[in-house]
C-alpha cells in the first residue's frame, strides 16, 4: 500500500461501488489468508488488486471462490476474470519512445517475479529486438514495487557505476525514486538520463513532477472491474478485459530537447 497506484485505483473502485449503493470493505491481506477466508460469506463479491508473486495460490483461491475479479496481467492457466493493460505493448511503447529519441543505453528496472513487471520487461526487450539494438544484461535490474525497497534499489543501481542514458521503470514509484537517486548523484534528468515510468499515478504530473509514463488508464480500469464483478454476480459468462496503454509524454524523457546525441 506504499504505492500510490493502489490508492488511486481504490478511490475509483469505491466511487463506482457507491454509485451502485454498495458498501466497500477494504482488507489489506492476501485473499487466501485464513483471517480473510472467514469473511468470504459476508461479502457479495471480491476485487483483488495486484497479483503478487504466488500465482498458484491465486489460482487455487479463485477455483473455489468464483465471485472475484483480479487486476493484473493475463497469464496462461488463469481461469479467473482479469482486468489490466497490455503490459507487453506498454513496455514496448516506453522503450521504443526512448530509442526513437536517440537513447542507446537503456536500462529496465523492475522485478520480473511479478507477472505485470515481467510482461513489461518482455515488451522492453521486443522494442530493442525490432530496432536491431542489443540489450546489455547489466542494465536489467531488479526493484520491488513498494516505495521503501524501490528507493534502496534505485540508489543501488545508480551507485553501481553502470553506464546508461535512459531507463524504463516498471512503475511510477520506481521512476520517481530513480529521478531522486539520479539528482542526488549529480545526474541531470532528462539531459543526462531520460526516465519513463509506468502507471500514470496522480503524483506523476502533480506537485512539480513531470514524469513521462505509460498510462494504465486507472479510472477506466477501476470502473471496468466493478462492472465485470457485477456481471459475474449475475451469473453471466465474463471474459477478461485488456485495456490499451497510452504513453503520456512529459519532461522526464527529454522529448522537448529533440533527438538525443551523445
Secondary structure, 3 states (H helix, E strand, C coil): CCCHHHHHHHHHHHHHHHHCCCCCCCCCCCCCCHHHHCCHHHCCCEEEECCCCCHHHHHHHHHHCCCEEEECCCCCCCCCEEEEECHHHHHHHHHHHHHHCCCCCEEEECCCCCHHHHHHHHHHHHHHHHHCCCCCHHHEECCCCCHHHHHHHHHHHHHCCCCCCEEEECCHHHHHHHHHHHHHCCCCCCCCCEEEEEECCHHHCCCCCCCEEEECCHHHHHHHHHHHHHHHHCCCCCCCEEECCEEECCHHHCHHHCCCCC
